[in-house]
Amino acid sequence: MSGHSKWSTIKRKKGAADAARGKLFTKMIKEITIAARIGGGDPNGNPRLRLAVQQAKSKNMPIDNITRAIKKGTGELEGVHYEEIVYEVYGPGGVAIIVDSATDNKNRTVAELRHLISRNGGNLAESGSVSWNFERKGVINVPKGNYSEDDILNVILDAGADDLVTEDEFFQITTKVEHLEPVRKAIESSGLAGIKIESASLQFVPKQTVRVEGKDAEHTMKLIAALEDNDDVQNVYTNADIDEKIMAEFS
């Protein structure tokens, strides 16, 4: 198995900085609320909610916050109705960017995003003009422990995993959407000493990447940082293969 999801790696490294900005919990609460509204408030019968709750717990979100978000989603508590919208963007150097948003005011969000995208050298694209280059995939990150790549492969292959990439500090596993939950369960029940899942989520993974260096790489990272800082943006995905030095500045 081979391959590399560079942007997923970047996003993982940026996680601590995102949390420090105070944005992470707000994004997680939105995801929990939406998941509960769509699929019900029982995580055992709602895979999307189960993933959202697991992610929130992994970032030490208080249980009370999680419970309130679920109840707002199911209507047990009064709450804001969030609409999910995916925006497609052309960035500097011709890179493709997908923006997942959750908003209570679509007009406000599109106006804000159009402004910050234009200010940072990008353009909003028509639906389908960018998304064709991405696939919806399950992505699981497992910190390295006292086990080998072969140990992990023996666990995940029969469960339906597509790909395994070995990074400096973790294994990154890619699956089809429908195989994310079986692979996650296989890892958790594998019996490998000390194994744990750092994150498991559905992401847009590029079919092909574009190498970006120099000023284009810097401008691309600035655009992505601006998008991620917007309160209505949940996730940002790109096909940019960012220059390592520029990537380090934004990690």
Secondary structure, DSSP 8 states (H G I E B T S, - for coil): -----HHHHHHHHHHHHHHHTT-HHHHHHHHHHHHHHHH-S-GGG-HHHHHHHHHHHHTT--HHHHHHHHHHHHTSS-----EEEEEEEE-GGG-EEEEEEEES-HHHHHHHHHHHHHHTT-EEE-TTTTGGGEEEEEEEEEE--SS-HHHHHHHHTTTTEEEEEE-SSEEEEEE-GGGHHHHHHHHHTS--TT---SEEEEEEEESS-EEE-HHHHHHHHHHHHHHHHSTTEEEEEE-EEE-HHHHHHH-
